[in-house]
């Protein structure tokens, strides 16, 4: 875990997008290691219905992601999270999972959350 705090070179601390920082760290490490990136947050995964926590989409590839965006099923903060997930995969990260922080063990075992894939 890490805190995505950066600065503006003038003494002002900034709360930088954690998803972007995590993706950049994962990309950098993927040159040396098999890296799995987990975006753990308050939802059970990427949801088909933002108001229904049981509507977890088990797997999303680029074409399905585009379709979900066009249909406005995915919006707001989920778009940069998934953009970062796909960028990580394209840069050598082996696996990206999105899901609830409390389910970390299940996320790492592939039993929970949404798998982001490049296929």
Legacy VTK file of the C-alpha trace (Angstrom):
# vtk DataFile Version 3.0
C-alpha trace
ASCII
DATASET POLYDATA
POINTS 119 float
0.000 0.000 0.000
1.065 3.570 -0.553
-0.306 7.076 -0.269
-0.613 8.892 -3.615
0.623 12.215 -2.284
2.635 14.373 -4.661
3.604 18.045 -4.554
3.538 21.039 -6.849
7.267 21.903 -6.314
6.156 24.940 -4.299
5.380 23.196 -1.010
1.734 22.385 -1.697
0.835 18.712 -1.210
-1.538 17.224 -3.781
-3.786 14.180 -3.534
-3.005 12.532 -6.871
-5.272 9.957 -8.523
-4.318 6.729 -6.727
-5.326 4.572 -9.701
-2.852 6.359 -11.946
-0.041 6.125 -9.402
-0.744 2.405 -8.836
-0.739 1.759 -12.575
2.589 3.560 -13.030
4.205 1.636 -10.159
2.856 -1.667 -11.526
4.132 -0.834 -15.025
7.574 -0.021 -13.682
7.765 -3.218 -11.663
6.524 -5.376 -14.546
9.920 -5.107 -16.252
11.396 -7.208 -13.437
8.489 -9.152 -11.929
5.186 -10.821 -12.766
2.900 -8.096 -11.466
-0.775 -8.334 -10.536
-2.540 -5.029 -9.898
-5.564 -4.929 -7.621
-7.766 -1.861 -7.455
-9.418 -2.360 -4.075
-12.183 0.064 -3.162
-15.692 0.171 -1.651
-17.564 -1.731 -4.400
-17.561 -5.483 -5.092
-16.184 -4.915 -8.580
-17.245 -3.149 -11.759
-21.030 -3.046 -11.548
-23.491 -3.294 -14.415
-25.886 -1.262 -12.254
-24.084 1.255 -10.029
-26.895 1.010 -7.460
-26.809 -2.808 -7.205
-23.686 -4.205 -5.531
-24.656 -7.713 -6.646
-24.432 -6.784 -10.361
-20.673 -7.409 -10.565
-19.359 -7.947 -14.081
-16.946 -10.883 -13.744
-14.712 -9.964 -16.701
-14.235 -6.968 -18.994
-12.208 -6.830 -22.206
-11.595 -3.683 -24.309
-14.565 -4.149 -26.663
-17.007 -4.827 -23.803
-15.597 -1.820 -21.956
-16.267 0.382 -24.986
-19.818 -0.963 -25.235
-20.460 -0.291 -21.523
-19.200 3.287 -21.883
-21.334 3.921 -24.974
-24.421 2.639 -23.130
-23.487 4.814 -20.117
-23.349 1.733 -17.857
-19.865 2.800 -16.775
-19.271 6.446 -15.976
-17.651 8.938 -13.603
-14.746 7.598 -11.520
-14.892 4.090 -12.986
-13.701 5.291 -16.412
-10.246 6.487 -15.277
-9.885 3.365 -13.106
-10.514 1.104 -16.106
-8.448 3.254 -18.466
-5.559 2.805 -16.030
-6.246 -0.938 -15.785
-6.053 -1.418 -19.564
-2.943 0.790 -19.777
-1.278 -1.394 -17.145
-2.087 -4.579 -19.075
-0.717 -3.075 -22.294
2.503 -2.228 -20.463
3.274 -5.698 -19.138
1.180 -6.087 -15.986
-0.033 -9.706 -15.978
-3.393 -9.318 -14.239
-5.717 -6.536 -13.063
-8.612 -7.103 -10.670
-11.125 -4.550 -9.386
-13.086 -5.230 -6.207
-13.932 -4.635 -2.565
-10.961 -4.016 -0.269
-12.415 -6.284 2.423
-12.317 -9.195 -0.059
-8.583 -8.958 -0.768
-7.965 -12.701 -0.324
-10.815 -13.588 -2.693
-9.625 -10.963 -5.190
-6.129 -12.431 -5.301
-7.581 -15.931 -5.734
-9.894 -14.846 -8.578
-13.029 -15.641 -6.546
-14.309 -12.076 -6.317
-14.297 -8.803 -8.202
-13.927 -8.009 -11.896
-11.018 -9.261 -13.986
-9.774 -6.783 -16.570
-8.394 -8.605 -19.606
-6.890 -7.625 -22.967
-8.569 -10.360 -25.005
LINES 1 120
119 0 1 2 3 4 5 6 7 8 9 10 11 12 13 14 15 16 17 18 19 20 21 22 23 24 25 26 27 28 29 30 31 32 33 34 35 36 37 38 39 40 41 42 43 44 45 46 47 48 49 50 51 52 53 54 55 56 57 58 59 60 61 62 63 64 65 66 67 68 69 70 71 72 73 74 75 76 77 78 79 80 81 82 83 84 85 86 87 88 89 90 91 92 93 94 95 96 97 98 99 100 101 102 103 104 105 106 107 108 109 110 111 112 113 114 115 116 117 118
